[in-house]
């Protein structure tokens, strides 16, 4: 460890390391474990741990579509199509976990009912998530990019177009649905229609289970998924709607109630894109220790030398596949949080490495992490 913190690329005053044996709680090595630092994307490990506990691995998003109006002559809807957003970040996503095409599902449901004309509009309700779509603490330079896109009560196609963010995913969805209607011979009248009929459910789009969404989020370090997962906390607790502030307060209360050391810890978002986040190696270790007995949680972390953002780390070494960690990278920042595993992929040690103020080569820091872990865990 001493060799690592003395690397030219590492600012020893803004670096923390804490590795603990989960079997007895003993510290294998500790350095600056209580200094608050910027976590970058290892914040996602906190977000997923919290929601996995509160929502459960099988919790799903239900995005519902209704007919609002009377059907005349068997084929004309004298009303609107209402879409009730659920906050699901995976609707028509090109990323895993894949689910059915939401646009095609709606079109097919209308055809089965024999509807070929809709007098009104397509109306999307995204009120399940209140407040701004992006945290106020996000850097403005990140917002135009796909990785900095906002999260909405209704999300569609990753809220992105290529490498650019989309500010109004419901508009993209409506345009796509209108084109699908035209191809299917369904006319949309765009009239102002106020209906007093009872809504009729025609589609209930079910997401993949939370465990699959979380695994995808952690493997690919997806900011949109992480922000949606954070805001889902109140929904998983039975609330009808949520906001960033609601979710952050609930997350903090949860870990405080678990007895985690919250000294100096600041939650600003779910993804770690905000530089207002602060964590300590001690707090991250508490999170990892408290969730170390949950096999689903441990499976979210990429395996060293094999998966996701960790595919190149420790590749070809005795620790390949014996370490699973979430990475966090920003300008001047390189972080790791996760586990050392045994032959049965059961966590034996927690690993937290947080480097802020990096002043040289990121590759040198990564090589230093490899050498440190290989030295500590000489036998796989």
N, C-alpha and C positions, 0 to 999 in steps of 0.2 A: 504493500500500500504506500509506503514512504516513497518508493521509486516513482509511483504513479503521480502523486500530488506534487512531486518536484519536476515533472516534465516541463519543458519550456512553454508548451502550449496550454498549460494548466495554471490558472490563478489559484494558488492554494488558499487564499482568503475567501474565495467564493466557490469552493468545491467541498462536497460532502460525500462520504462513503460510510455505509453501514451494512455489514453482512452478519446475519445471525443464524444460529443453529435453531431450527424450529422445534427440534425434538426436546431441547432443554432450555431454550431461551437465551443461551449464552451468546455473547458477541464474539464473532470471529475476528472482526476488525471494525474500528470506529474512528471516524474523523469528521469533526464539525457536524455531528449528527443533529444538532438543535438549531443550526443557522437557517433562517428562512431564505429560500432561493426560488428562482423561476423554474417550474417543472416542465414546461413545454408539454409535449404530448403524453408524458406519463400520467398527466391528469386524467386521461381516459381510463386508466386503471382504477381510479377512485370512482369515476362516474359509473362504470359498469359494475363495480363491486356493490355500490349502493343500490342500484336498481335491481340487480340480481337478487339481493336480499329482500327488497321490498315488493318487487313485482313477481319474482319467481321465473324460472327458466322457460315456462310454457305460456307466459302471458303474451297476448297478441293484440295487434291493432285491428279494429274493424272500421273500414271506410264504407259508408252506406250511401246508396243512391235511391232516390224516391221519385215517383211520379206525383206531381202536385197538381191535380186537376181531374176533370171528368173526361172519360174516353167516349167520343161521339162516333157513331156509325162504325164502331168496331176498329177504327184505324187512326182516328184523329184525337190527339191529346190536347184538350183545351186548357192548357196550363204549362207548367215549367218542369224541367229536370232539375232536381235539387241534389247536390252532392255534399255530404256531411263529412268534412275533413276530420281525421283522427290523429293527425300528427305523424302518421307513418312516413318515415324517410325513404322507404324502399319502393314506393309506387313507381312502376315502369322503370326501375333502376336497371342499368346495365351491369351492376355489380351484384355479387352474391349477398344474401340469398335471393334467388330469382323466384318471382311469383307470376301469376297469370297477368296477361295484358289487360289493364284496367279499362282502356278505351274499347278494346274488342269485347270485353265482358258486357259493357253497357250496351253497345250496338247490338250484340247478339240477344240480349234480354229484351230489347225493344222489338226486334224482329220476331221473337217467339210470341210476343203479345200481339203481333200483327199491326203494330203502329208504324205508319209511314209518313205521319205529319205531326209536328209539334208546333202549336200556336205561339208559345212563349219563348223563354230563354233557357240557357244552361246557367244555373246559379250555384256558385261554390261557396260554402260556409267554412271558413278557416278560423273561427273564433275560439276553437279549443285551446289555442296558444295565444295569449294576450301579449300586448307590448311589442317593442321593437324586435325585428327578426334577427338582428345581430347585437351582441353586447356592446355597450357604449365604449368599452375599454379596448375593443379591437382596433388595430391600426388601419387608418383609411386606405393605405396602400395595399392592404390585403383584400379589401372588399370587392374589387372588380374581378378577382380571380376565382376559379371554381372552388379552390380550397377554402376561400373566404366567403362563400355564399351563405345567405341567411337561412334560418329554419322557420317554417311557417306551419300553421295549422293544417294546411294542405300543401304537400310537397309532391313534385313530379319530375321524373327523369333527372334526379340528383340536383335539381334546381340549378342546372348548368347547361351551357351550350359550348361544347368543346372545352377549352380551358378558361372560359369566361363564366362568371356567375350570372344567374337570372334573378331579377328582383321580384318578378311576379309569376311564379310557376303556375298559378291557376289560369292565367291568360294563355300560357303555352298549352296547357291541358285543354282548355275550351277550344282553341284553334284546332288541335289535333282531333278532338271529338267531332267538331263540325265537319272536318274533312272526311272522317270515317262515316258520318251520317250521309254525306253527299254520295260517297261511293256505294253505300248500302241502299240508296234511294229513299232516304228519310229526309223530309223537308223540315227546315227549322224556320219558323215565321218571324222570330225576333219581335213579337208584339208584347206590349205591356199587359200581362194577364194576372189578375189577382184572384187566387182560388180560395174557396172556403171548404173544399173537399178534404176528406181525410187522406193524408199522405199514404201512398202505397209503395212498399219496399220492393225493388226489383233486383238490386245487387247488394250483396254484403261481401266486400272484398276483405279477406282475412290475410294478414301478413304472415310471414314465417314466425316461429316462436322467438322470443327474445334472445334465447341462447344463440341462435344462428345469426341474428342481427348483431349481437355483441361480438361474436367471434369475428365476423366480417369487419366490424368497426376497428377492433384491436389489431387484426392481421394487416389491414391496409392503412391504419391510422386515419380513418375517415372523420373529418371534422363535422360534416352535416349529421351523420349518424350519431356522433357523440352529443351534439347539441340537442337533437331530438330526444335521445335517451335521457338526458338530464331533465328536460322539461316534462318528460313522461312520469317522473316521480310522483307528482300529485295525482295524476290520473290513475296510477297503479294503487294509490291509497284510497281511491274511490271518488276523487274530486271530478267535477264536470269540465273544468278548464284549468289552465296552468299559465304561469309566467316564469321568466328567468329568475326573478327575485323570489317567488314562491319556492321554486325548485332548489335554489342555492341555500335558502334558509332551512329547508327540510333536510338537505344533504348534511349541512353543518350539525344540525340537531341530532341526526342519526349517528354520526361518528362521535360526537360528544357523549351521547348516551351509551355508546359501546366502550367508552373509556379510553379512546385514542387520545394521544397527546396533541392537542390543537394549538399549542403555543406558537404564535407567529404564523399560523396557517391562514391563508386568504383564498376563498373560492370566488372566482370571477366568471368562469364559464365551465362548460363540460368537456371541451376538446383540448384545452391548453394553448389555444392560439393567442389568448390574451396574456400580455406581459404583466398584468396586474395580479395574476395568480402568484401565490407564494406557498411553498411547502417545505417541509423539513425531511431529512432522511429518517428521523425518528417517527414522524407521522406516517410516511409511506410504509415503513416497516410494520407499524401497527396494523395498517390496512391489509398488507400482505399476510401477516400472521393470523389475523382474524378470519381471513378467507382461505387459508391454506388447506383446510379440510374439505373444501368444496371442489370436487373434481371438475365440475363444469367451468368454474372460474379459472382454474389453473390451465384448462385447455384453450382459453382465449389467447394466451401469450404465445407469440411465434417461437418456434424451436430454433436454437442457434444452428447456423449452417444449413438450414432447411426451408424456413418459412418466412413469408412477409418481409418486414423491415429488418429481420435478423438473419436473412438467408446467407449473408456473407461473413457474419461474425463467427469466429471460432470454427469455421469450416475446415474439415480435415484434421482437427485436433481431437484429443481424447474427450473434450467437453462438447463436441458436436452432438446435438440432440439431448444432452444432459443439462442444458441451461435453456430456460424459456423466459424471455424478457420483452417488455414493451420499451420501445425507444422513444426519445423525444429530442427533436432537433430544431433549432432556430438559429438565427444569426448570433454567434458567440455562445451558443448553448448546446450541450450534448448530455443527454440523460438516459439512464437505464433503470428499470424497476421490474423485478420478477423473481424467479426461483431457480435454484439448483435442484435437479430431479434425480431420483434413483432409477434403477432398472425398470421399475413398474410405473414410471412417470409420476411418482408421488413426490411432492415438494419436501425437501429435507432442510433447505436453507432459504432465507429471503436475501435478496440482493438489491441494494439501492445505491446508485452512483449518480450524482448530480454535479455537472460542471457548468458554471456560469462564468462569464468573462473570459471565454476561451480566446487566446491571443495568438493562435498559430494554426497549424494544420489540424483539421478535424480527423484526418486519417491517422495522424500521430496519436491523438486521444484514443481513437478506437483501438489502435495497436497496443496502447498502454493498458486499456481495459482488458484486452485479451491476455496480455502477459500477467496482469494482476490476478485475474480469475484462474488462469492455469497454475500460477504459483500457489494460490490458496487451496484449490481443489486439484491437487496433483494426481489423485486417483479417482477415476470416474465411478 
